[in-house]
Amino acid sequence: PGTGLDHYVGQEKIWSFHGWKVLSFPTGSVRGVPTTLWTYFHAGILDNTDPDTAEKIRESIDEGWMPVYPEEREDGSRPDPSTMFIWRGNYFNQAKGNVAVEEQLWPKLDLVVDINFRMDSTAMYSDIVLPAASHYEKHDLSETDMHTYVHPFTPAVEPLGEAKTDWEIFRLLAEKIQERARERGVEPVEDRKFDRTIDLTTIHDDYVRDWETGEDGALEEDRAAAEFILEHSEETNPEDSDEQITFDDIDDQPQRFLEAGDHWSSDIKDGEAYVPWQDYVHDKN
């Protein structure tokens, strides 16, 4: 939730991945890291993993196949992480190594911020908890690879107390960072790793800009972010079709995706249930 996307379990594929990717990384540089790998490395779990698995993981890190941040310095050392933002997942429970997380990772962190609508174990171990709106207090998309439909979340009630939607929380954080950066005269920084310029004095303006059209302030609201994902996903807005699924469409009733993107293993066929792996098993691709 929050970037206009909700997923039932959080550990399976999402249909409208391309739209989410364009929204999350508008400059084209994907800055992600596998959470399991990151946890294994920084919580010391890797040291207790079976040797064959540990060897493969270390090889993937050394070869740059799977990045781990903070990155290794020129002298070969690697700094510990100092800040952790946790967004709507119970990381402390889901890490499946909570003892190692508590004993080895948590002492490295100067600040832990949890954006959550529950007071779960992660929230209880965080320095700051930012209360988030739940599913029926905001506009969002809901989808899963267990079926081929997308349906919406729409606010039935206003968020309780100080709770805000995930999208608004991140927007307000960006707004405050931009404000402070301008007050302090923070200069832009060249990010050689991703070939981009980081300018904190425009970070909020950049957050709400539609980078595809250049329109300022176009993505200030949750619904606009959800609409952006639908518009930029081949599953809901195919290039070779005049059909398109909009937020109004799914608000009226759930819609089946118009086609499967290239990261899926079967095509969507009218009147037929989606069966995975047909590209490999039936078509031998």
C-alpha positions as CSV (number, residue, x, y, z in Angstrom):
1,P,0.0,0.0,0.0
2,G,1.0,3.6,-0.3
3,T,2.4,3.8,-3.8
4,G,-1.1,3.0,-5.1
5,L,-0.6,-0.7,-4.7
6,D,-1.7,-3.3,-2.2
7,H,-0.7,-7.0,-2.3
8,Y,-2.3,-9.8,-0.3
9,V,0.9,-11.5,1.0
10,G,3.7,-9.3,-0.1
11,Q,6.0,-12.1,-1.3
12,E,4.6,-13.0,-4.7
13,K,4.6,-11.3,-8.1
14,I,2.5,-8.2,-8.8
15,W,0.7,-7.8,-12.1
16,S,1.2,-4.1,-12.7
17,F,4.9,-4.2,-12.0
18,H,5.9,-1.9,-14.8
19,G,3.6,0.9,-13.7
20,W,4.9,0.5,-10.1
21,K,8.5,0.6,-11.4
22,V,8.0,3.8,-13.4
23,L,6.3,5.5,-10.5
24,S,9.0,4.3,-8.0
25,F,12.1,4.9,-10.2
26,P,11.1,7.7,-12.6
27,T,14.8,8.5,-13.5
28,G,15.2,4.9,-14.7
29,S,17.8,3.9,-12.0
30,V,16.4,1.0,-10.0
31,R,17.7,1.2,-6.5
32,G,16.5,-2.0,-4.8
33,V,18.0,-4.7,-2.7
34,P,16.6,-8.1,-1.7
35,T,15.4,-7.7,1.9
36,T,16.3,-11.3,2.8
37,L,19.9,-10.9,1.6
38,W,20.2,-7.6,3.4
39,T,18.9,-9.1,6.6
40,Y,21.2,-12.2,6.3
41,F,24.2,-9.9,5.8
42,H,23.6,-7.2,8.4
43,A,22.0,-9.4,11.1
44,G,24.8,-12.0,11.0
45,I,22.4,-14.7,9.9
46,L,24.8,-15.5,7.0
47,D,27.4,-16.6,9.4
48,N,25.1,-19.4,10.6
49,T,23.9,-20.4,7.2
50,D,25.0,-23.7,5.7
51,P,28.4,-23.3,3.9
52,D,27.2,-23.9,0.3
53,T,24.4,-21.4,0.6
54,A,26.6,-18.9,2.3
55,E,29.3,-19.3,-0.4
56,K,26.7,-18.6,-3.1
57,I,25.4,-15.5,-1.3
58,R,28.8,-14.1,-0.8
59,E,29.7,-14.7,-4.4
60,S,26.6,-12.9,-5.5
61,I,27.6,-9.9,-3.3
62,D,31.2,-9.9,-4.4
63,E,30.2,-10.1,-8.1
64,G,27.6,-7.4,-7.8
65,W,24.7,-9.7,-8.8
66,M,22.7,-8.7,-5.8
67,P,23.7,-5.4,-4.2
68,V,23.9,-4.8,-0.5
69,Y,23.9,-1.4,1.0
70,P,25.7,0.5,2.5
71,E,28.3,-0.4,-0.2
72,E,31.8,-1.5,0.3
73,R,34.4,1.3,0.5
74,E,37.6,1.5,-1.5
75,D,39.6,0.2,1.5
76,G,37.4,-3.0,1.6
77,S,35.4,-2.0,4.7
78,R,31.7,-1.7,4.7
79,P,29.9,0.6,7.1
80,D,26.9,-0.6,9.1
81,P,23.4,0.7,8.2
82,S,22.4,3.5,10.5
83,T,18.7,4.2,9.7
84,M,15.9,1.9,8.8
85,F,12.4,2.9,7.5
86,I,9.9,0.0,7.7
87,W,6.8,0.4,5.7
88,R,3.7,-1.5,6.5
89,G,5.3,-4.9,7.0
90,N,6.0,-6.6,10.3
91,Y,9.7,-6.9,9.6
92,F,10.6,-8.1,13.1
93,N,8.4,-11.1,12.7
94,Q,8.8,-11.7,8.9
95,A,12.6,-11.7,9.0
96,K,12.4,-15.2,10.4
97,G,15.5,-14.5,12.5
98,N,14.1,-12.0,15.0
99,V,16.7,-13.0,17.7
100,A,19.5,-12.2,15.4
101,V,17.8,-9.1,14.2
102,E,17.3,-7.9,17.8
103,E,20.8,-8.8,19.0
104,Q,22.9,-8.0,15.9
105,L,21.1,-5.6,13.6
106,W,19.2,-3.4,16.0
107,P,22.3,-2.2,17.9
108,K,23.8,-0.9,14.6
109,L,20.8,1.3,13.9
110,D,20.6,4.9,15.2
111,L,17.0,5.3,14.1
112,V,14.2,2.9,13.3
113,V,11.0,4.4,11.8
114,D,7.9,2.2,11.3
115,I,5.0,3.3,9.1
116,N,2.2,1.0,10.3
117,F,-1.4,0.8,11.1
118,R,-0.8,-1.8,13.8
119,M,1.2,-1.9,17.0
120,D,2.9,-5.1,16.1
121,S,6.3,-6.3,17.2
122,T,8.2,-4.1,14.7
123,A,6.4,-1.0,15.9
124,M,7.2,-1.9,19.6
125,Y,10.9,-2.1,18.7
126,S,10.9,1.1,16.7
127,D,12.0,4.6,17.8
128,I,9.2,6.3,15.9
129,V,5.9,4.9,14.7
130,L,4.0,6.9,12.0
131,P,0.4,5.8,12.1
132,A,-0.9,4.9,8.7
133,A,-4.3,4.6,7.2
134,S,-5.6,1.1,6.7
135,H,-7.1,-0.4,3.6
136,Y,-10.6,1.1,3.7
137,E,-9.4,4.6,4.6
138,K,-7.6,5.5,1.3
139,H,-7.5,5.0,-2.4
140,D,-5.3,2.1,-3.5
141,L,-5.0,-0.9,-5.8
142,S,-5.4,-4.5,-4.8
143,E,-4.1,-7.4,-6.8
144,T,-2.5,-10.8,-6.4
145,D,-1.1,-13.5,-8.7
146,M,-3.7,-15.8,-7.3
147,H,-6.2,-14.3,-9.8
148,T,-6.2,-12.0,-12.8
149,Y,-8.3,-9.2,-11.5
150,V,-7.5,-5.8,-10.1
151,H,-9.9,-4.1,-7.7
152,P,-9.7,-0.9,-5.7
153,F,-9.6,0.2,-2.1
154,T,-11.7,3.3,-1.6
155,P,-12.1,5.2,1.7
156,A,-15.2,4.2,3.6
157,V,-14.2,6.4,6.5
158,E,-11.5,9.0,7.2
159,P,-8.2,7.8,8.8
160,L,-8.5,7.8,12.6
161,G,-6.6,10.2,14.8
162,E,-3.3,11.3,13.4
163,A,-3.1,8.5,10.8
164,K,-2.4,9.4,7.2
165,T,-2.1,7.4,4.0
166,D,1.2,5.9,3.1
167,W,1.5,8.1,0.1
168,E,0.8,11.3,2.1
169,I,3.3,10.3,4.8
170,F,6.1,9.9,2.3
171,R,5.0,13.2,0.6
172,L,5.1,15.1,3.9
173,L,8.5,13.7,4.8
174,A,9.8,14.8,1.4
175,E,8.2,18.2,1.9
176,K,10.0,18.7,5.3
177,I,13.3,17.5,3.9
178,Q,13.0,20.0,1.0
179,E,12.1,22.8,3.5
180,R,15.1,22.1,5.7
181,A,17.5,21.6,2.7
182,R,16.5,25.0,1.4
183,E,16.9,26.6,4.8
184,R,20.4,25.2,5.2
185,G,21.5,25.7,1.6
186,V,22.2,22.1,0.9
187,E,24.0,21.6,-2.4
188,P,23.1,18.9,-4.9
189,V,25.1,15.8,-4.9
190,E,26.2,13.8,-7.9
191,D,25.3,10.1,-7.5
192,R,27.9,8.3,-9.6
193,K,26.5,4.9,-8.8
194,F,23.2,5.6,-10.5
195,D,24.3,8.5,-12.8
196,R,21.9,11.0,-11.3
197,T,21.9,14.2,-9.3
198,I,20.4,14.2,-5.8
199,D,18.9,17.6,-5.0
200,L,17.2,17.7,-1.6
201,T,15.9,21.2,-2.3
202,T,13.5,19.8,-4.9
203,I,12.8,16.4,-3.4
204,H,9.1,17.1,-2.7
205,D,8.5,18.7,-6.0
206,D,10.2,15.7,-7.7
207,Y,8.0,13.3,-5.6
208,V,4.7,14.7,-6.9
209,R,5.8,15.4,-10.4
210,D,4.7,13.2,-13.3
211,W,8.0,12.6,-14.9
212,E,6.5,11.2,-18.0
213,T,4.6,14.4,-18.9
214,G,6.6,16.8,-16.8
215,E,3.4,18.0,-15.0
216,D,4.2,19.5,-11.6
217,G,2.1,18.4,-8.6
218,A,0.3,15.7,-10.6
219,L,0.8,13.0,-8.1
220,E,0.0,14.7,-4.8
221,E,-2.9,12.4,-4.1
222,D,-3.2,8.6,-3.5
223,R,-5.7,8.2,-6.3
224,A,-3.5,9.9,-8.8
225,A,-0.6,7.6,-7.9
226,A,-2.9,4.6,-8.4
227,E,-4.1,5.9,-11.7
228,F,-0.5,6.4,-12.8
229,I,0.3,2.8,-12.2
230,L,-2.8,1.6,-14.2
231,E,-1.9,4.0,-17.1
232,H,1.7,2.8,-17.3
233,S,1.2,-1.0,-17.0
234,E,0.8,-3.2,-20.0
235,E,-1.6,-5.3,-18.1
236,T,-4.1,-2.5,-17.8
237,N,-3.1,-0.3,-20.8
238,P,-1.7,-2.5,-23.6
239,E,0.3,-0.7,-26.3
240,D,-1.4,-2.6,-29.1
241,S,-5.0,-2.1,-27.9
242,D,-7.5,0.7,-27.6
243,E,-8.8,-0.7,-24.4
244,Q,-7.6,0.7,-21.0
245,I,-8.5,0.1,-17.4
246,T,-8.9,3.2,-15.3
247,F,-9.5,3.7,-11.6
248,D,-13.1,4.7,-12.4
249,D,-13.5,1.3,-14.2
250,I,-12.3,-0.7,-11.2
251,D,-14.3,1.5,-8.8
252,D,-17.4,0.6,-10.8
253,Q,-16.5,-3.1,-10.6
254,P,-13.3,-5.2,-10.5
255,Q,-11.7,-5.7,-13.9
256,R,-9.7,-8.5,-15.4
257,F,-6.3,-7.6,-16.7
258,L,-6.3,-7.0,-20.4
259,E,-3.1,-9.0,-21.1
260,A,-0.2,-10.6,-19.3
261,G,3.1,-8.7,-19.3
262,D,6.4,-10.2,-20.4
263,H,7.2,-11.3,-16.9
264,W,4.3,-13.7,-16.8
265,S,4.4,-17.3,-18.0
266,S,1.0,-17.6,-19.8
267,D,-1.3,-15.4,-21.8
268,I,-4.7,-14.2,-20.6
269,K,-7.4,-15.7,-22.7
270,D,-11.1,-14.6,-22.7
271,G,-13.4,-17.0,-20.9
272,E,-10.5,-19.1,-19.6
273,A,-9.0,-19.3,-16.2
274,Y,-5.3,-18.2,-16.0
275,V,-3.0,-21.3,-15.9
276,P,0.7,-20.5,-15.3
277,W,3.7,-22.0,-17.1
278,Q,2.0,-22.5,-20.5
279,D,4.9,-20.7,-22.2
280,Y,7.3,-23.3,-21.0
281,V,5.2,-26.5,-20.7
282,H,2.8,-26.2,-23.7
283,D,4.6,-23.7,-26.1
284,K,8.1,-24.9,-25.1
285,N,9.4,-21.3,-25.1
